[in-house]
Amino acid sequence: MLFGWGGRFRGLRRWTLLAGVLLAMVVLVGGGLAIYAARALSRFERVEARRSTVLYAAPPVLRPGVNVSALDLAGILGRQGYREARNAAAAGQFSRSDSAWEINVAGAARVTLAVSGGRITHLRQGDTAVQSVALPPELLASAGADMGENIRPVRLPDVPTLLRDAVLVTEDVRFYEHGGVHPRGIVRALWTNVRKGRVAEGGSTITQQLVKSRLLNPERTLVRKVNEALLSTALEWRYSKDQILEAYLNEIYLGQSGGSAVRGVGAASRAYFGKEVHQLSLPEAALLAGMIRGPNNYSPVGNPERARERRDVVLTRMRDLGKIPAADYRRARKEPVRARTTPANGLMAPYFVDYVRAELERNADIDLADLHGVRVYTTLDPVLQRLAEAAVVKGMDRLETLRPRLRRKNPEERLQVAMIVLDSATGQVRALVGGRDYRASQFNRAVLARRQPGSAFKPFVYLAAVTPRKDASLFTAASLIEDAPITVMVDGKPWTPKNYDDRYEGPVTVRRALEGSLNTATVRLAQAVGLPVVIETARTLGVEVDLRPVPALALGVFEITPLALARAYLPLANGGLAPAGGVVEAVADDGGRALWSASREARPVIGAPEAYVVTSLLEGVINTGTGASARAAGVPGAVAGKTGTTNEGRDAWFVGYSPTLLALVWVGFDDGTPAGLSGSEGALPIWSEFMRQALDIYPGGAFPEPAGITHAKVDVTTGRRATAFCPLVTTEVFLAGTEPSPCEEHGGITEQVERWWDKFRGWFRR
């Protein structure tokens, strides 16, 4: 009897132990799965937050003087979803004539533009006369897109019902009924896979497809399918159906366009049809939905016939399920496939977008990790960006046509270019081109390349020379310096700079030395001013790279990025201020609440009169100096600038500005191979092509003359104030109180006797 109870007790203990082990295993496995799912969901949320963070361009601003045709106002409105109509009676419509434009802005007063000669003369918003009107900004990209991806996130309410229905009937008709996994679909897929002896069909729901794209690798294995089902269930528990569908519509891969991977229906609408997603017609919506199964097989560009067949299958499915009436079905089937035969690169300003993403990562004040639907308003002007990109393409093609030796077959070895456009007052980046072809090279030369500026550094030497300092030589625009061969000892070795064409002009004015970019005159000027003073001046302007006090410094023999060099020119362009600049104007949440805004601070770093004098010298560069071809190219108005060339033409630069815009162009080979191009040959034509059109759209006016400036007539041969007998006279600009004494080399006998008498009387009084 005791033995029986003992046996039962031991058996019970074994079962209890086994149950405990099984329970512990369940807890461990369950806990592990829960942790795995939680981590995956956290990763999903981070990706979703980044993908839903949208970058916008700066809003187009309409004001008197703007050229509406050159601005492409109709194109801007079209990209915003506006439609041209006779009277612009409904919101989202506009009308135009030779004398007026009417824009019916949704949720705001109607905008009326009075136009004369293609330029805006007056603006009204409703019944009120206004000086300017800002239109809604264009969407640039998603902040979470990978390099080379084209993503334009859309909100689910903006997706037309026709497109939603087309996707659901094609990919997951029971999406709103299941919990992330559809058992019937899985059974069907398993049966197909068993019959074929391999994983041939997935049976995936929309939720599973989203999980597969966001969280898992594309490998088709049983383990991955289990993970997919687990994470899909977790995703359905965490998010609503509408949230999942919105994420899916922004995630799906829809082929290639212009060398970029098209992700999401927003990007696909622009890439294939040139319109916003809410403008899609029924045939276009069905075509996009049909592409999901095979984006390249059913591409309307690469395979229009197969795309049409697939579209018609989707339309039939929509009709059969009662999503569209039979009449709409018949009309849609008759429509031909209309898509861009040569799709443009859907990425606007890809180098700029990459730079914005990097700045968002670096800026500790902007934390987007836990926020959804954030709107980042950048400083990019889409009109100027398009002008810059077009000028770069035209200019580089021209260079290689005129100089076939510069052409390279290997895309990685091609002659390269960088261009930056800044707002002269705020320093904000308005346009940026980091290379010839983003698809071939994503290296952003405008921001990251370190190159020698060459003669583009000279304005800083001349600024140091005309700035008054205690116990330092002061030069004016009329001061004479010698342009002749010079040898300077550097570390015990002779250094002999030469002029670009190895020609020398003898005594020249400071103005002429800068206008002609005369090397030996500039070296003499730097030696007279003092190299430490030149370095201090460059530092004041924001040049933070290593600068050594050697004579070659005056000729720009050090390395700097194009963006840093452009920013150093800003105080010359705007009257002595160093603005905060940047590429992000503001950040707002999904409801429009401001999360962060850029600083508008601008520090005075040099005197406004000194900046004006140097700007006057640089105006001379364009009017009569090394930049004179800009005028021949049609660049209008007040502009100033400087060419830059390094040894053997490795680097060709031009930095130039108007009162409103500053633009820099660099041309050269990435590996430093000599290109044999001067700044006026390589960079200036691109700058001129851009600036001519930009100033036609946004006229710049004249450089404002500050207090503390005077003008005087001088003899250019002596640098002295001109008399009635001086043969070569020009009007020169001076800091007040620095005007030269009268010329003593020219004049009649009476004037000479008077000067001798004045000298004698002054000697006698001592």
C-alpha positions in Angstrom: 0.0 0.0 0.0 2.8 2.4 0.9 4.6 1.4 -2.2 1.6 2.2 -4.3 1.3 5.7 -2.8 5.0 6.3 -3.2 4.9 5.3 -6.8 2.0 7.6 -7.4 3.8 10.5 -5.6 6.9 10.0 -7.7 4.8 10.0 -10.8 3.0 13.1 -9.8 6.3 14.8 -9.0 7.6 13.9 -12.5 4.5 15.3 -14.2 4.7 18.4 -12.0 8.4 18.8 -12.9 7.6 18.3 -16.6 4.8 20.8 -16.4 7.0 23.3 -14.7 9.7 22.8 -17.4 7.1 23.2 -20.1 5.7 26.3 -18.5 9.1 27.8 -18.1 9.8 27.1 -21.7 6.5 28.7 -22.7 7.3 31.7 -20.6 10.8 32.0 -22.0 9.7 31.5 -25.6 6.8 33.8 -25.1 8.9 36.4 -23.4 11.5 36.1 -26.1 8.9 36.5 -28.9 7.4 39.5 -27.0 10.8 41.1 -26.7 11.6 40.4 -30.4 8.2 41.8 -31.5 8.7 44.9 -29.3 12.1 45.6 -30.7 10.8 45.1 -34.2 7.9 47.4 -33.6 10.2 50.0 -32.2 12.3 49.8 -35.3 9.2 50.0 -37.4 8.1 53.1 -35.6 11.5 54.8 -36.1 11.4 54.1 -39.8 7.8 55.3 -40.0 8.6 58.5 -38.1 11.4 59.2 -40.6 9.5 58.2 -43.7 6.5 60.3 -42.6 8.8 63.3 -42.0 8.4 65.4 -45.1 10.8 68.0 -46.5 9.3 71.0 -48.2 10.9 73.7 -50.4 10.6 77.3 -49.5 7.2 78.8 -50.5 7.3 80.7 -53.8 6.9 84.4 -53.0 5.2 86.7 -55.5 6.0 90.4 -55.3 6.2 93.4 -57.7 8.9 93.0 -60.4 8.8 89.2 -60.5 8.7 87.8 -64.1 5.8 85.3 -64.0 6.8 83.6 -67.2 10.4 83.1 -66.3 9.2 82.0 -62.8 7.0 79.4 -64.5 4.1 80.3 -62.3 1.8 78.1 -64.2 4.1 75.1 -63.6 4.4 75.9 -59.9 0.6 76.0 -59.6 0.2 72.8 -61.6 2.7 71.0 -59.4 0.6 72.2 -56.4 -2.5 70.6 -57.9 -4.1 73.7 -59.2 -6.0 73.5 -62.5 -6.3 76.3 -65.1 -9.9 77.4 -65.6 -11.6 80.3 -67.3 -12.7 82.2 -64.2 -10.9 80.3 -61.4 -14.3 80.0 -59.7 -13.4 77.0 -57.5 -10.7 76.6 -54.9 -7.6 75.1 -56.5 -8.1 76.8 -59.8 -6.3 79.7 -61.6 -6.8 81.8 -64.6 -4.4 84.1 -66.5 -4.2 86.7 -69.2 -1.6 89.1 -70.5 -2.6 91.7 -67.9 -3.8 89.7 -64.8 -3.7 86.4 -63.0 -6.4 85.1 -60.6 -5.4 82.3 -58.1 -8.2 80.8 -56.0 -6.4 79.5 -53.0 -8.1 76.9 -50.9 -8.9 78.2 -47.4 -7.6 81.7 -48.1 -8.6 84.9 -50.0 -8.3 85.0 -53.8 -5.0 86.3 -55.1 -5.0 88.8 -58.0 -1.8 89.7 -59.8 -1.7 92.8 -62.1 0.9 92.1 -64.8 2.6 94.3 -67.4 5.3 93.2 -69.8 5.3 89.8 -68.1 6.1 91.3 -64.7 4.0 91.7 -61.6 3.1 95.3 -60.9 0.5 95.0 -58.1 -0.9 92.3 -55.9 -4.2 92.0 -54.1 -5.3 89.3 -51.6 -9.1 89.5 -51.5 -9.9 93.2 -51.4 -6.5 94.2 -49.8 -3.5 95.5 -51.7 -0.4 93.6 -50.5 3.3 93.8 -51.2 3.9 90.0 -51.4 2.1 86.7 -51.4 3.6 83.4 -50.4 2.1 80.3 -52.2 2.1 76.9 -50.5 5.5 75.2 -50.7 6.4 72.3 -53.0 7.1 68.9 -51.4 10.7 67.7 -51.9 11.1 64.3 -50.4 10.8 62.1 -47.4 13.5 62.6 -44.7 13.7 58.8 -44.3 14.4 57.9 -47.9 17.6 56.0 -48.5 20.2 57.4 -51.0 18.8 57.0 -54.5 15.2 56.5 -53.4 12.4 58.7 -54.6 9.7 58.9 -51.9 6.9 61.5 -51.7 4.8 60.6 -48.6 1.0 61.1 -48.8 -1.6 61.1 -46.2 -4.4 58.5 -46.6 -7.2 61.2 -46.8 -5.3 62.6 -49.9 -5.3 59.2 -51.6 -8.4 59.0 -53.9 -10.9 56.2 -53.1 -10.4 54.8 -56.6 -6.7 54.1 -55.9 -7.3 52.7 -52.4 -10.0 50.3 -53.9 -7.7 49.3 -56.8 -4.9 48.4 -54.4 -7.2 46.5 -52.0 -9.0 44.4 -54.6 -5.6 43.6 -56.2 -3.5 42.9 -53.1 -5.8 42.2 -50.1 -9.5 42.4 -50.6 -10.2 41.3 -46.9 -7.7 43.8 -45.5 -10.2 45.3 -43.1 -11.4 41.9 -41.9 -8.3 39.9 -40.9 -5.9 40.4 -38.1 -2.7 40.7 -40.1 -2.7 37.1 -41.4 -5.2 35.6 -43.7 -5.5 31.8 -43.0 -7.2 31.0 -46.3 -4.4 32.7 -48.2 -1.7 30.9 -46.3 -3.4 27.5 -46.9 -3.6 28.3 -50.6 0.0 29.3 -50.7 1.1 26.2 -48.8 -0.7 24.0 -51.2 0.9 25.7 -54.2 4.4 25.5 -52.6 3.9 21.7 -51.8 2.8 21.0 -55.4 5.8 22.9 -56.8 8.3 21.7 -54.2 9.6 25.2 -53.4 8.4 28.5 -52.0 6.7 29.9 -55.0 3.7 31.8 -53.5 3.5 33.9 -50.4 -0.2 34.4 -49.7 0.8 37.7 -48.0 -1.7 40.3 -46.7 -0.9 44.0 -47.1 0.3 43.9 -43.5 2.6 41.0 -44.2 4.0 42.8 -47.3 4.7 45.9 -45.2 6.4 43.9 -42.5 8.5 42.1 -45.2 9.5 45.4 -46.8 10.3 47.2 -43.6 11.6 44.6 -41.1 12.7 41.4 -42.9 15.1 40.4 -45.6 13.7 39.2 -48.9 14.8 35.6 -48.4 11.9 33.2 -48.9 12.1 30.6 -46.1 9.7 29.0 -43.6 11.4 30.8 -40.7 11.0 34.1 -42.3 7.3 33.4 -43.0 6.8 32.6 -39.3 8.5 35.8 -38.3 6.3 37.6 -40.9 3.1 36.2 -39.4 4.2 37.0 -35.8 5.2 40.6 -36.6 2.1 41.2 -38.8 -0.1 40.2 -35.8 1.9 42.6 -33.6 1.6 45.4 -36.1 -2.2 44.9 -36.3 -2.3 45.1 -32.5 -0.2 48.3 -32.4 -1.7 50.3 -35.3 -5.1 50.9 -36.9 -6.0 49.6 -40.3 -5.8 53.1 -41.8 -2.4 53.7 -40.4 -1.1 50.4 -41.8 -2.6 51.1 -45.2 -1.1 54.6 -45.3 2.3 53.2 -44.4 1.9 50.5 -47.1 0.9 53.0 -49.8 4.1 55.0 -49.0 6.3 52.0 -48.9 5.6 49.8 -51.9 8.3 49.7 -54.6 6.9 50.8 -58.0 9.9 50.6 -60.3 12.7 52.9 -61.5 12.4 56.4 -62.8 15.4 58.5 -63.9 17.8 56.1 -62.1 15.9 56.4 -58.7 13.9 53.7 -57.0 10.3 54.9 -56.9 8.6 54.1 -53.5 5.0 54.8 -52.8 2.1 56.0 -54.8 3.0 59.7 -54.3 6.4 59.4 -56.0 4.9 57.0 -58.7 2.2 59.5 -59.5 4.8 62.2 -60.2 7.3 59.9 -61.9 4.9 58.2 -64.4 2.1 60.8 -64.8 3.6 64.1 -63.7 0.8 64.8 -61.3 -0.1 64.6 -57.6 -1.8 61.5 -56.3 -5.2 63.2 -55.7 -5.2 64.0 -59.5 -5.0 60.4 -60.7 -7.7 59.2 -63.0 -9.3 55.7 -62.7 -7.1 54.1 -65.4 -4.0 55.6 -63.8 -5.0 54.4 -60.4 -5.6 50.9 -61.7 -2.3 50.9 -63.6 -0.4 51.8 -60.4 -2.2 49.1 -58.4 -1.4 46.6 -61.1 2.3 47.4 -61.0 2.7 46.3 -57.3 3.0 42.6 -58.3 5.7 43.3 -60.9 6.9 46.9 -61.0 9.3 46.5 -63.9 7.3 43.9 -65.8 4.2 46.2 -65.8 6.0 49.5 -66.1 4.0 51.9 -68.4 7.4 53.2 -69.7 9.2 49.9 -70.3 6.3 47.6 -71.1 3.2 49.7 -72.0 1.3 46.8 -73.6 1.8 44.5 -70.6 1.0 47.5 -68.3 -2.3 48.0 -70.1 -3.2 44.3 -69.9 -2.5 44.3 -66.2 -4.4 47.5 -65.7 -7.5 46.0 -67.4 -7.3 43.0 -65.1 -7.4 45.4 -62.1 -10.3 47.3 -63.7 -12.2 44.0 -64.2 -11.7 43.0 -60.6 -12.9 46.4 -59.4 -16.1 46.1 -61.6 -16.8 42.5 -60.4 -16.5 43.5 -56.8 -18.8 46.5 -57.3 -16.1 49.2 -56.7 -16.8 50.9 -60.1 -19.9 51.0 -62.3 -19.9 49.3 -65.7 -19.9 52.6 -67.6 -16.7 53.8 -65.8 -15.2 50.4 -66.4 -15.8 50.6 -70.2 -14.5 54.2 -70.4 -11.4 53.3 -68.5 -10.5 50.3 -70.6 -10.7 52.5 -73.8 -8.1 54.9 -72.4 -4.6 54.4 -73.8 -1.6 54.2 -71.4 -0.3 57.7 -71.1 2.9 57.9 -69.2 6.1 59.9 -69.5 8.1 58.1 -72.2 11.3 59.4 -70.7 10.6 59.7 -67.0 12.5 62.5 -65.4 14.5 61.9 -62.2 11.7 62.3 -59.6 14.3 63.6 -57.1 14.3 67.4 -56.9 17.7 68.7 -55.7 19.0 65.3 -54.5 22.3 66.7 -53.2 20.4 69.4 -51.2 18.0 66.8 -49.8 20.9 64.6 -48.6 22.5 67.7 -47.0 19.2 68.5 -45.2 19.0 65.0 -43.9 22.5 65.2 -42.6 21.8 68.5 -40.9 18.7 67.1 -39.2 20.8 64.3 -37.8 23.5 66.7 -36.5 21.2 69.3 -35.0 20.6 68.3 -31.4 17.7 70.8 -31.1 15.7 68.9 -33.7 14.7 65.4 -32.4 12.4 63.7 -34.9 12.8 60.1 -33.5 9.4 59.8 -31.8 7.4 62.2 -34.0 5.1 61.2 -36.8 4.2 63.4 -39.8 6.7 66.1 -39.1 7.0 68.8 -41.7 10.5 70.2 -42.4 10.4 73.5 -44.3 13.7 74.0 -46.1 15.3 77.1 -47.7 15.4 75.7 -51.3 13.9 77.8 -54.1 12.7 75.3 -56.7 12.9 77.8 -59.5 16.5 78.7 -58.7 17.3 75.0 -58.3 16.0 74.2 -61.7 17.9 77.1 -63.2 21.1 76.0 -61.5 20.8 72.4 -62.6 20.1 73.5 -66.2 23.0 75.9 -66.2 25.3 73.1 -65.0 24.2 70.6 -67.6 24.6 73.2 -70.4 27.9 74.5 -69.2 29.5 71.1 -68.7 28.3 69.9 -72.1 29.7 73.0 -73.7 33.1 72.6 -72.0 33.5 69.0 -73.2 32.3 69.9 -76.7 34.8 72.8 -77.0 37.6 70.8 -75.3 37.2 67.1 -76.2 40.3 66.3 -74.2 38.2 66.9 -71.0 35.7 64.1 -71.9 36.0 60.8 -70.0 34.2 57.6 -70.8 34.2 56.4 -67.2 31.4 58.2 -65.3 33.6 58.1 -62.1 36.3 60.0 -63.9 34.3 62.8 -65.5 34.9 66.5 -65.2 32.9 67.5 -62.2 31.1 70.6 -61.0 29.6 72.1 -57.8 27.3 75.1 -57.5 25.8 76.9 -54.5 23.3 79.7 -54.5 22.8 81.7 -51.2 20.5 84.5 -50.2 22.9 87.4 -49.8 21.1 88.8 -46.8 20.2 85.6 -44.8 22.9 83.2 -46.1 20.3 80.5 -46.6 20.9 78.0 -49.3 18.5 78.6 -52.2 20.0 76.1 -54.6 22.7 73.4 -54.5 24.3 71.1 -57.1 26.8 68.7 -55.7 27.9 67.0 -59.0 27.0 66.4 -62.6 24.9 63.2 -62.0 23.6 62.1 -58.7 22.9 58.6 -60.1 26.6 58.2 -60.9 28.0 59.8 -57.8 26.3 60.9 -54.6 29.4 62.6 -53.3 28.3 66.2 -52.5 31.2 68.3 -53.8 29.4 71.6 -52.8 29.6 70.7 -49.2 32.4 68.1 -48.7 35.0 68.6 -51.4 38.1 70.4 -50.2 39.8 72.4 -53.0 42.3 75.2 -53.3 40.4 78.5 -54.0 43.3 80.1 -55.9 42.5 83.7 -56.9 39.0 83.5 -55.5 40.8 84.2 -52.1 42.2 87.5 -53.3 39.2 89.7 -52.3 40.1 88.9 -48.7 43.6 90.3 -49.2 42.2 93.5 -50.7 39.7 93.8 -47.9 42.6 93.6 -45.4 44.4 96.3 -47.4 41.6 98.9 -47.4 40.5 98.4 -43.8 42.1 101.0 -41.5 44.2 99.7 -38.6 46.5 101.2 -36.1 50.2 101.1 -37.1 49.3 99.4 -40.4 49.6 100.5 -44.0 46.3 101.7 -45.5 45.6 101.3 -49.2 42.8 102.7 -51.2 41.3 101.6 -54.5 43.6 104.2 -56.2 46.8 103.3 -54.4 49.6 102.2 -56.7 51.4 98.8 -56.4 54.0 97.3 -58.6 53.1 94.4 -60.9 56.4 92.9 -61.8 58.3 89.7 -61.2 59.1 89.1 -57.5 61.0 86.5 -55.6 60.3 85.8 -51.9 62.4 83.6 -49.6 60.2 80.9 -47.9 62.0 78.6 -45.4 65.3 79.5 -47.0 64.1 78.7 -50.5 63.2 81.3 -53.2 59.6 81.4 -54.4 58.7 83.3 -57.6 55.0 83.6 -58.3 53.9 84.4 -61.9 50.9 86.1 -63.4 48.5 83.9 -65.2 49.8 84.8 -68.7 53.3 85.6 -67.5 52.7 89.3 -68.5 53.3 92.2 -66.1 51.8 95.7 -66.2 54.2 97.7 -63.9 52.7 100.2 -61.5 48.9 99.6 -61.3 46.1 100.8 -59.0 44.7 98.4 -56.4 41.5 98.3 -58.5 43.4 97.3 -61.6 45.3 94.6 -59.7 42.1 92.9 -58.5 40.2 93.4 -61.7 43.1 91.8 -63.7 43.8 89.2 -60.9 47.5 90.1 -61.0 49.4 87.6 -58.9 52.6 89.5 -58.3 50.8 92.7 -57.4 48.6 90.8 -54.9 51.6 89.1 -53.3 53.3 92.5 -52.8 50.1 93.9 -51.4 49.8 91.0 -48.9 53.4 91.5 -47.9 52.8 95.2 -47.3 49.7 94.7 -45.3 51.1 91.7 -43.4 50.2 88.1 -43.7 48.9 87.9 -40.1 46.5 90.7 -40.9 45.3 88.8 -44.0 44.7 85.7 -41.9 42.8 87.7 -39.3 40.6 89.2 -42.0 39.8 85.8 -43.5 39.0 84.5 -40.0 36.7 87.4 -39.5 34.8 86.4 -42.6 34.4 82.9 -41.4 37.3 81.0 -43.0 38.1 78.4 -40.4 40.5 76.1 -42.2 44.2 76.0 -41.5 45.9 79.2 -42.9 49.7 79.4 -42.7 51.4 82.8 -42.9 53.3 82.1 -46.1 53.4 84.3 -49.2 51.5 81.8 -51.3 48.5 82.3 -49.0 47.6 85.5 -50.9 47.1 83.3 -54.0 44.7 80.9 -52.2 47.1 78.0 -51.7 45.1 76.1 -49.0 42.0 73.9 -49.1 38.4 74.9 -48.4 34.9 73.6 -49.3 32.8 75.5 -51.8 30.1 76.1 -49.2 32.6 77.6 -46.8 34.1 79.9 -49.4 30.6 81.1 -50.6 29.7 81.9 -47.0 32.9 83.9 -46.5 31.8 86.2 -49.4 28.5 87.0 -47.8 29.7 90.0 -45.6 31.0 91.6 -48.8 27.6 91.2 -50.5 25.3 92.3 -47.7 27.2 95.2 -46.0 29.4 93.5 -43.5 27.1 90.9 -41.8 27.7 87.2 -41.2 24.2 85.7 -41.2 23.3 82.4 -39.5 22.3 80.8 -42.9 21.4 77.1 -43.1 19.1 74.9 -45.1 16.2 74.4 -42.6 13.8 77.3 -42.0 11.4 75.7 -39.6 10.0 72.4 -38.3 6.4 71.8 -37.5 4.3 68.8 -36.3 1.5 67.3 -38.2 -1.0 69.9 -36.9 1.2 72.8 -37.9 2.5 73.6 -34.4 6.1 75.0 -34.6 8.7 72.7 -33.1 11.8 74.6 -34.2 12.7 77.7 -36.2 16.0 78.9 -37.6 17.9 81.8 -36.2 17.8 85.0 -38.1 20.8 86.4 -36.3 23.3 88.3 -38.4 26.5 89.5 -36.7 28.4 92.5 -38.0 31.9 91.3 -38.8 33.3 94.1 -41.1 32.4 97.7 -41.6 29.7 98.4 -44.2 31.9 101.0 -45.9 34.8 98.5 -46.3 32.5 95.9 -47.7 31.2 98.5 -50.2 34.7 99.4 -51.4 35.6 95.8 -52.0 32.3 95.2 -53.7 33.0 98.2 -56.0 36.4 96.6 -56.9 34.6 93.3 -57.7 32.0 95.1 -59.8 35.0 96.2 -61.8 36.1 92.6 -62.2 32.8 91.9 -64.1 32.7 95.2 -66.0 36.2 95.4 -67.3 38.3 92.6 -65.7 38.6 88.8 -65.8 34.8 88.4 -65.4 33.9 90.7 -68.3 32.4 87.9 -70.3 29.5 87.8 -67.9 28.3 91.1 -69.4 28.6 89.7 -72.9 26.5 86.7 -71.8 23.7 89.1 -70.8 24.0 89.3 -67.0 22.2 92.5 -66.1 22.2 94.9 -63.2 24.6 95.4 -60.3 26.8 92.3 -59.9 30.2 91.7 -58.4 32.5 88.7 -58.4 35.9 87.1 -58.7 37.4 84.4 -60.8 39.6 81.7 -59.3 42.2 79.5 -60.9 44.8 77.2 -59.4 48.0 75.7 -60.8 47.6 74.0 -64.2 43.9 74.8 -64.1 43.1 72.1 -61.6 40.3 74.2 -60.1 38.2 76.8 -61.9 36.1 79.0 -59.7 33.7 81.9 -60.0 32.1 83.6 -57.0 29.7 86.4 -57.8 26.8 88.2 -56.2 24.0 90.7 -56.6 22.3 92.5 -53.6 19.9 89.6 -53.4 21.8 86.4 -54.5 25.3 85.0 -54.2 26.3 82.1 -56.4 29.5 80.0 -56.5 30.6 77.6 -59.3 33.6 75.2 -59.1 34.8 73.0 -62.0 37.5 70.4 -61.9 38.4 66.7 -61.7 37.8 64.9 -58.4 41.3 63.4 -58.4 43.0 66.8 -59.1 44.0 66.0 -62.6 45.0 69.3 -64.3 42.0 70.5 -66.4 43.8 73.5 -67.9 40.8 75.7 -67.2 40.8 79.2 -65.9 37.9 80.5 -63.8 36.7 82.6 -66.6 36.8 79.6 -69.0 35.4 76.9 -66.8 33.2 78.4 -64.1 32.1 81.8 -65.2 29.9 80.7 -68.2 27.9 78.5 -65.9 27.5 81.3 -63.4 26.5 83.7 -66.1 23.9 81.4 -67.6 22.3 81.0 -64.1 22.6 84.6 -63.0 21.2 86.0 -66.2 17.9 84.1 -65.8 17.8 84.4 -62.0 18.1 88.2 -62.1 15.4 88.3 -64.8 13.0 86.6 -62.4 14.2 88.3 -59.2 15.7 91.7 -60.1 18.4 92.7 -57.6 18.6 96.5 -57.8 21.7 98.4 -56.9 24.2 97.8 -54.0 23.1 100.3 -51.3 25.8 102.9 -50.6 26.4 103.2 -46.8 27.4 106.2 -44.8 31.1 106.8 -44.7 31.7 106.6 -48.5 32.9 109.4 -50.7 33.7 109.6 -54.4 36.6 111.5 -56.0 38.2 111.9 -59.4 41.7 110.4 -59.5 44.5 110.2 -62.0 44.9 106.5 -62.8 48.6 106.9 -63.6 49.5 108.4 -60.2 46.7 107.3 -57.9 46.3 111.0 -56.8 43.3 113.2 -56.9 43.0 114.5 -60.4 43.5 118.1 -61.5 42.4 119.7 -64.7 45.6 118.7 -66.4 45.6 115.0 -65.6 45.3 113.0 -68.9 43.6 109.8 -67.5 40.9 110.4 -65.0 38.3 108.2 -63.4 35.9 108.5 -60.5 36.9 106.3 -57.6 35.2 105.2 -54.3 36.9 105.9 -51.0 36.3 105.5 -47.3 35.6 109.0 -46.0 38.9 110.7 -45.1 41.1 108.4 -47.2 40.9 110.4 -50.4 44.4 111.0 -51.9 46.2 114.3 -52.1 46.1 116.2 -55.5 48.3 115.0 -58.3 51.6 116.9 -58.6 52.8 115.4 -61.9 50.4 117.0 -64.2 49.5 120.7 -64.6 50.5 124.1 -66.0 53.4 126.3 -64.9 51.1 128.3 -62.6 50.0 125.3 -60.6 53.6 124.1 -60.3 54.8 127.5 -59.0 51.9 127.5 -56.5 52.9 124.0 -55.2 56.6 125.0 -55.0 55.6 128.1 -53.0 53.3 126.0 -50.7 56.2 123.6 -50.1 58.7 126.4 -49.4 56.3 128.2 -47.0 55.7 124.9 -45.1 59.5 124.3 -44.8 60.0 127.9 -43.6 57.4 127.6 -40.9 59.1 124.6 -39.4 
